[in-house]
Amino acid sequence: MINGKIGTAVIGYGGMGKWHTEKMMRDMSERMELVGIYDIKEERCDLARENGIYVFSSREELLADERIDFIVVATPNDLHKEIAIQAMEAGKSVMSEKPVTMSSEMLEEMIDASKRTGKLFTVHQNRRFDPDYLTIKKIYEANTLGRLFNIESRVCGSRGIPGDWRQKKAQGGGMILDWGIHTLDQILMLFDDKKLLSVYNQVTNITNDEVDDGFSCELRYEGNLTVHLYVGTSNFIDLPRWYMQGENGTAVITDWDLNGEIVMVSDWENRDAVPIQAGVGLTKTMAPRTDDTIKKYPLPYVEKVSFSAESRLYNNLCDAIEGKAEPIVTHDQQRRLIRVVEAMFESAEKNEVIKF
C-alpha cells in the first residue's frame, strides 16, 4: 500500500496496457497508485516515460517491488499464465487481460497458484459493461419479447487481423481468442441460468492461414433457444450488432451507437394478409404485418458506459483486494468460458457438433 492506496503496475504497455494505466491514473487515483510498467519493447517503454510513467528495467525488478500490491498482465496471450503465476508467487494480486489463457489445463494452474498463495486472480472481461449488451440484457430480463428462441450477436470489421502477434497461433492469435472471448462471455453471462447443450463452429481464413480471421458459431441451449455468434474481419457492409427474436416480437441493435428498435405484435387475432409481389411470384406467407397489428418501440434506455463508468469493475477489484467483496469475474466463469472456446476449436477442426 502507498499512503493508503493500492500500489499497482502493468506488465505489457501495448494498446490495452496503456489503457489500464490511464484507467488507474485518471479514474482510480483515489484508490490506486500506479508505480510503473514493464515492457520488452523499448519503444513502448519510451512512450511510457513520455507519459510520465516509471519504467522498470525488468519483470523481476517490478515483481520484487514491495510497494506493488496489484498487477495487470497485458501481454500476448501465451505469456498470461507464466506472468500471472510469477506475480502471485511474488505476493501480488493479478488481473489478466482476456483471454485468461489458452487452455483449461493452463487455467487450472493459474487458479491453483491463486489458492496456494491466497492472492486475488481475475480477468478483465470489460465487455460486460458495453451499452449494447446491457440493452439486450435489459430486454431479455424484462421478458419484453416473451419466450426467446433466437439471438444473434455479430461483430464486423473489414481490415483483417491486426498486423502483430494476433496473427500468430503460438501467441494465441485469431478472432476466437480475441473478439470471440468477449461475445461468448456476454452470452454465457446472459444465459447463466440455462444449460448449454451443444456447440457448432466454423472458421474463416480469408486473410490469414495460421489463425482464424473470423468465425460463425451456433450454441444450442435447453428450451429450444439458439444463439448465433459471428465475428468477421472481411465485412465491407456491417451486419446488425444484435438481433433477438421472441414469440411476441423482435428487437434489433444495428450498431455500437444503439440505433435500433423493438417491434411487437399488438393483435394476434388479425392474421390475415393480402398477397404481395415477391420476385416473379406472389406470397401471402411472407407478406408483412399491417400497421394495425404491430407496435414499434424505441430500445430501452441504458446509460452509456463511459471510460470512467466502467470503474465499477476496478472498484470491485479494489474491494476484493481489501477483502470487502468477491470479484465480479470468477474462476468458475472462466472455466466455463475456456471450455466452450475449446469446444469451438474442436468443432471447427472436426466439422462436428460438440455436445457440451
C-alpha positions as CSV (number, residue, x, y, z in Angstrom):
1,M,0.0,0.0,0.0
2,I,1.1,3.6,-0.7
3,N,-0.4,6.2,1.5
4,G,-3.5,4.0,2.0
5,K,-3.8,3.3,-1.8
6,I,-3.3,0.1,-3.6
7,G,0.1,0.1,-5.4
8,T,-0.3,-1.0,-9.0
9,A,1.8,-1.9,-12.0
10,V,1.2,-3.1,-15.6
11,I,3.2,-5.6,-17.5
12,G,2.9,-5.0,-21.2
13,Y,2.4,-1.4,-22.4
14,G,0.7,-2.0,-25.7
15,G,-2.8,-0.8,-26.5
16,M,-4.6,-2.4,-23.6
17,G,-1.7,-1.9,-21.2
18,K,-1.7,1.8,-21.9
19,W,-5.5,1.8,-21.4
20,H,-5.1,0.3,-18.0
21,T,-2.5,2.8,-16.8
22,E,-4.8,5.6,-17.9
23,K,-7.7,4.0,-16.0
24,M,-5.6,3.8,-12.9
25,M,-4.3,7.3,-13.1
26,R,-7.4,9.0,-14.3
27,D,-10.4,7.2,-12.8
28,M,-8.9,5.3,-9.9
29,S,-6.5,7.8,-8.4
30,E,-8.3,7.9,-5.1
31,R,-7.8,4.2,-4.5
32,M,-4.8,3.2,-6.7
33,E,-1.3,4.5,-7.1
34,L,0.5,3.5,-10.3
35,V,4.1,2.5,-9.5
36,G,5.2,1.7,-13.0
37,I,5.2,-0.6,-16.0
38,Y,7.4,-3.0,-17.8
39,D,7.5,-3.9,-21.5
40,I,10.1,-5.8,-23.5
41,K,9.9,-3.3,-26.4
42,E,12.0,-0.2,-25.8
43,E,9.7,2.0,-28.0
44,R,6.8,1.2,-25.6
45,C,9.0,2.0,-22.6
46,D,9.9,5.3,-24.2
47,L,6.2,6.1,-24.7
48,A,5.5,5.3,-21.1
49,R,8.3,7.6,-20.0
50,E,6.9,10.4,-22.2
51,N,3.6,9.9,-20.4
52,G,5.3,10.3,-17.0
53,I,5.3,6.7,-16.0
54,Y,8.2,4.9,-14.3
55,V,9.6,2.1,-16.4
56,F,11.1,-0.9,-14.6
57,S,14.3,-2.4,-16.1
58,S,13.0,-6.0,-15.9
59,R,10.0,-8.1,-15.0
60,E,12.0,-9.3,-12.0
61,E,12.6,-5.8,-10.7
62,L,8.9,-5.0,-11.0
63,L,7.8,-8.2,-9.1
64,A,10.3,-7.5,-6.4
65,D,8.9,-4.0,-5.6
66,E,7.1,-4.3,-2.3
67,R,5.1,-1.2,-3.0
68,I,3.1,-3.1,-5.6
69,D,0.0,-4.9,-4.5
70,F,-1.7,-5.5,-7.8
71,I,-0.6,-6.2,-11.4
72,V,-2.4,-6.2,-14.7
73,V,-1.0,-8.6,-17.2
74,A,-1.5,-7.1,-20.7
75,T,1.0,-9.2,-22.8
76,P,0.4,-11.5,-25.7
77,N,-1.9,-14.4,-24.7
78,D,0.8,-17.1,-24.5
79,L,2.5,-15.3,-21.6
80,H,-0.5,-14.7,-19.4
81,K,-0.1,-17.9,-17.4
82,E,3.6,-17.6,-16.8
83,I,3.5,-14.0,-15.6
84,A,0.3,-14.3,-13.6
85,I,1.7,-17.2,-11.6
86,Q,5.1,-15.5,-11.0
87,A,3.2,-12.4,-9.8
88,M,1.0,-14.3,-7.4
89,E,4.0,-16.1,-6.1
90,A,5.7,-12.7,-5.6
91,G,2.7,-11.7,-3.4
92,K,0.8,-9.6,-5.9
93,S,-2.9,-9.8,-6.8
94,V,-3.4,-10.2,-10.6
95,M,-5.9,-9.3,-13.3
96,S,-5.1,-10.9,-16.6
97,E,-6.2,-9.4,-19.9
98,K,-8.6,-11.7,-21.8
99,P,-8.4,-14.5,-22.8
100,V,-7.2,-15.6,-19.4
101,T,-5.0,-18.2,-21.1
102,M,-5.1,-20.7,-23.9
103,S,-6.4,-23.9,-22.4
104,S,-8.3,-25.3,-19.4
105,E,-5.2,-27.0,-18.2
106,M,-3.3,-23.8,-18.1
107,L,-6.2,-22.0,-16.4
108,E,-6.2,-24.6,-13.6
109,E,-2.5,-24.0,-12.9
110,M,-3.3,-20.3,-12.5
111,I,-6.2,-21.0,-10.2
112,D,-4.1,-23.4,-8.2
113,A,-1.5,-20.6,-7.8
114,S,-4.2,-18.2,-6.5
115,K,-5.3,-20.8,-4.0
116,R,-1.8,-21.6,-2.9
117,T,-0.7,-18.0,-2.5
118,G,-4.0,-16.6,-1.3
119,K,-3.8,-13.8,-3.8
120,L,-6.6,-12.5,-5.9
121,F,-6.7,-13.7,-9.5
122,T,-9.3,-12.4,-12.0
123,V,-9.7,-11.4,-15.7
124,H,-10.6,-8.2,-17.5
125,Q,-14.0,-9.0,-19.0
126,N,-14.9,-5.4,-19.6
127,R,-17.4,-6.0,-22.4
128,R,-19.9,-7.0,-19.8
129,F,-20.4,-3.2,-19.4
130,D,-21.0,-2.4,-23.1
131,P,-24.2,-0.4,-23.5
132,D,-25.4,-2.5,-26.5
133,Y,-25.0,-5.7,-24.4
134,L,-26.7,-4.1,-21.4
135,T,-29.6,-3.1,-23.6
136,I,-30.1,-6.6,-24.9
137,K,-29.8,-7.9,-21.3
138,K,-32.5,-5.4,-20.1
139,I,-34.8,-6.6,-22.9
140,Y,-34.2,-10.2,-22.0
141,E,-34.6,-9.8,-18.3
142,A,-37.8,-7.8,-18.7
143,N,-39.2,-10.7,-20.8
144,T,-40.2,-8.0,-23.3
145,L,-40.3,-10.3,-26.3
146,G,-41.8,-13.3,-24.5
147,R,-40.2,-16.7,-24.8
148,L,-36.9,-16.2,-26.6
149,F,-36.0,-18.7,-29.3
150,N,-33.2,-17.0,-31.3
151,I,-30.5,-14.4,-30.6
152,E,-27.7,-13.3,-32.9
153,S,-24.5,-11.4,-31.8
154,R,-22.2,-10.1,-34.5
155,V,-19.0,-8.0,-34.7
156,C,-17.9,-6.9,-38.1
157,G,-14.7,-5.4,-39.4
158,S,-13.0,-5.0,-42.8
159,R,-9.3,-4.8,-42.1
160,G,-8.4,-8.4,-41.3
161,I,-6.4,-9.3,-38.2
162,P,-4.1,-6.5,-36.8
163,G,-0.5,-7.0,-38.0
164,D,1.1,-8.1,-34.8
165,W,1.2,-11.2,-32.5
166,R,-2.6,-11.6,-33.1
167,Q,-1.7,-13.2,-36.4
168,K,0.5,-15.9,-34.7
169,K,-1.0,-19.2,-33.5
170,A,1.7,-19.8,-30.9
171,Q,1.0,-16.4,-29.2
172,G,-2.8,-17.0,-29.0
173,G,-3.8,-15.1,-32.1
174,G,-7.0,-15.3,-34.1
175,M,-10.6,-14.0,-33.7
176,I,-11.9,-16.7,-31.4
177,L,-9.4,-15.7,-28.7
178,D,-9.9,-12.0,-29.5
179,W,-13.5,-10.8,-30.0
180,G,-14.8,-14.3,-29.6
181,I,-13.9,-14.2,-25.9
182,H,-15.9,-11.0,-25.5
183,T,-19.1,-12.1,-27.4
184,L,-19.0,-15.6,-25.8
185,D,-18.6,-14.2,-22.3
186,Q,-21.6,-11.9,-22.8
187,I,-23.8,-14.8,-23.9
188,L,-22.7,-17.1,-21.1
189,M,-23.4,-14.4,-18.6
190,L,-26.8,-13.5,-20.2
191,F,-28.0,-17.2,-20.1
192,D,-26.2,-18.2,-16.9
193,D,-29.4,-19.9,-15.8
194,K,-29.7,-22.1,-18.9
195,K,-28.0,-25.3,-19.8
196,L,-25.8,-25.3,-22.9
197,L,-26.4,-28.4,-24.9
198,S,-24.1,-28.2,-28.0
199,V,-21.6,-26.1,-29.9
200,Y,-21.0,-26.0,-33.7
201,N,-18.4,-23.6,-35.1
202,Q,-16.9,-22.8,-38.5
203,V,-13.9,-20.5,-39.0
204,T,-12.6,-18.5,-41.9
205,N,-9.0,-18.0,-43.1
206,I,-9.5,-15.3,-45.7
207,T,-6.6,-13.0,-44.8
208,N,-4.6,-15.4,-42.6
209,D,-3.8,-19.1,-42.9
210,E,-2.3,-19.5,-39.5
211,V,-5.2,-18.5,-37.3
212,D,-8.9,-17.8,-37.8
213,D,-9.7,-14.3,-39.0
214,G,-13.4,-14.9,-38.3
215,F,-15.9,-17.5,-37.2
216,S,-19.6,-18.4,-37.1
217,C,-20.8,-20.3,-34.1
218,E,-24.1,-21.9,-33.1
219,L,-24.8,-22.5,-29.5
220,R,-27.9,-24.6,-28.6
221,Y,-29.5,-24.2,-25.2
222,E,-32.2,-26.1,-23.4
223,G,-35.7,-24.7,-24.1
224,N,-35.2,-24.6,-27.9
225,L,-33.0,-21.5,-27.7
226,T,-30.4,-21.0,-30.4
227,V,-27.6,-18.4,-30.2
228,H,-25.6,-17.4,-33.2
229,L,-22.2,-15.7,-32.7
230,Y,-20.4,-14.2,-35.6
231,V,-17.1,-12.3,-35.9
232,G,-15.8,-11.3,-39.3
233,T,-12.9,-9.2,-40.4
234,S,-13.7,-9.1,-44.1
235,N,-17.1,-7.4,-43.9
236,F,-17.4,-4.3,-46.0
237,I,-21.1,-4.0,-45.2
238,D,-21.8,-4.5,-41.5
239,L,-24.5,-6.8,-40.2
240,P,-26.7,-5.9,-37.2
241,R,-24.8,-6.0,-33.9
242,W,-27.7,-7.8,-32.2
243,Y,-30.9,-9.5,-33.4
244,M,-33.2,-11.0,-30.9
245,Q,-36.4,-13.0,-31.6
246,G,-39.2,-13.9,-29.2
247,E,-42.7,-15.3,-29.6
248,N,-44.1,-11.7,-29.2
249,G,-41.7,-9.7,-31.3
250,T,-38.2,-8.8,-32.5
251,A,-35.5,-6.5,-31.3
252,V,-32.6,-5.2,-33.3
253,I,-29.5,-3.1,-32.4
254,T,-27.8,-2.2,-35.6
255,D,-24.5,-0.6,-34.3
256,W,-22.4,0.5,-31.3
257,D,-24.4,3.7,-31.1
258,L,-27.6,1.9,-30.1
259,N,-29.6,2.5,-33.2
260,G,-32.4,0.1,-33.5
261,E,-35.9,-0.7,-32.4
262,I,-38.4,-3.2,-31.0
263,V,-41.4,-4.4,-33.0
264,M,-44.1,-6.2,-31.1
265,V,-47.4,-7.9,-32.2
266,S,-50.4,-5.9,-30.9
267,D,-53.2,-8.0,-32.4
268,W,-52.7,-11.8,-32.6
269,E,-56.2,-12.4,-33.9
270,N,-55.7,-10.4,-37.1
271,R,-53.5,-12.9,-39.0
272,D,-54.9,-12.4,-42.5
273,A,-52.7,-10.8,-45.1
274,V,-53.0,-9.5,-48.7
275,P,-50.6,-11.3,-51.0
276,I,-47.6,-9.2,-52.2
277,Q,-45.5,-9.4,-55.3
278,A,-42.2,-11.2,-54.3
279,G,-39.8,-11.5,-57.2
280,V,-41.7,-13.1,-60.1
281,G,-44.4,-14.5,-57.9
282,L,-46.9,-13.8,-55.1
283,T,-46.7,-14.6,-51.5
284,K,-49.1,-14.4,-48.7
285,T,-46.9,-16.2,-46.2
286,M,-44.2,-13.6,-46.3
287,A,-46.5,-10.5,-46.6
288,P,-45.6,-8.0,-43.9
289,R,-47.9,-7.4,-41.0
290,T,-50.1,-4.3,-41.3
291,D,-49.5,-1.3,-39.1
292,D,-52.7,-2.0,-37.1
293,T,-51.3,-5.4,-35.9
294,I,-47.9,-4.3,-34.6
295,K,-46.4,-1.6,-32.5
296,K,-42.9,-0.2,-32.6
297,Y,-40.9,0.9,-29.6
298,P,-37.6,2.5,-29.0
299,L,-34.8,0.5,-27.4
300,P,-35.0,0.7,-23.6
301,Y,-32.6,3.4,-22.3
302,V,-29.4,2.2,-20.8
303,E,-26.9,4.8,-19.7
304,K,-23.9,4.7,-22.0
305,V,-20.9,3.3,-20.2
306,S,-18.1,5.8,-20.3
307,F,-14.4,5.3,-19.7
308,S,-15.0,6.2,-16.0
309,A,-18.3,4.3,-15.5
310,E,-16.5,1.0,-16.2
311,S,-14.7,1.8,-12.9
312,R,-17.3,-0.4,-11.2
313,L,-15.1,-3.3,-12.3
314,Y,-12.0,-1.6,-11.0
315,N,-13.7,-0.6,-7.7
316,N,-14.8,-4.2,-7.3
317,L,-11.1,-5.2,-7.8
318,C,-10.1,-2.8,-5.0
319,D,-12.8,-4.1,-2.7
320,A,-11.8,-7.7,-3.4
321,I,-8.1,-7.0,-2.8
322,E,-9.1,-5.3,0.5
323,G,-11.2,-8.3,1.5
324,K,-14.5,-6.4,1.3
325,A,-16.1,-8.2,-1.7
326,E,-15.9,-11.2,-4.0
327,P,-14.5,-10.5,-7.6
328,I,-17.2,-10.0,-10.3
329,V,-15.3,-12.2,-12.7
330,T,-15.0,-15.6,-11.1
331,H,-12.8,-18.7,-11.6
332,D,-15.8,-20.8,-12.4
333,Q,-17.0,-18.3,-15.1
334,Q,-13.6,-18.5,-16.7
335,R,-13.5,-22.3,-16.5
336,R,-16.8,-22.4,-18.4
337,L,-15.7,-19.8,-20.9
338,I,-12.5,-21.6,-21.8
339,R,-14.2,-25.0,-22.1
340,V,-16.7,-23.5,-24.6
341,V,-13.7,-22.0,-26.5
342,E,-12.0,-25.4,-26.6
343,A,-15.3,-26.9,-27.9
344,M,-15.4,-24.2,-30.7
345,F,-11.9,-25.1,-31.8
346,E,-12.7,-28.8,-31.7
347,S,-15.9,-28.3,-33.7
348,A,-14.1,-26.3,-36.4
349,E,-11.3,-28.8,-36.7
350,K,-13.7,-31.9,-36.9
351,N,-16.6,-30.1,-38.6
352,E,-18.8,-31.7,-36.0
353,V,-21.4,-30.6,-33.4
354,I,-19.8,-30.9,-30.0
355,K,-22.1,-32.0,-27.2
356,F,-21.5,-29.8,-24.1
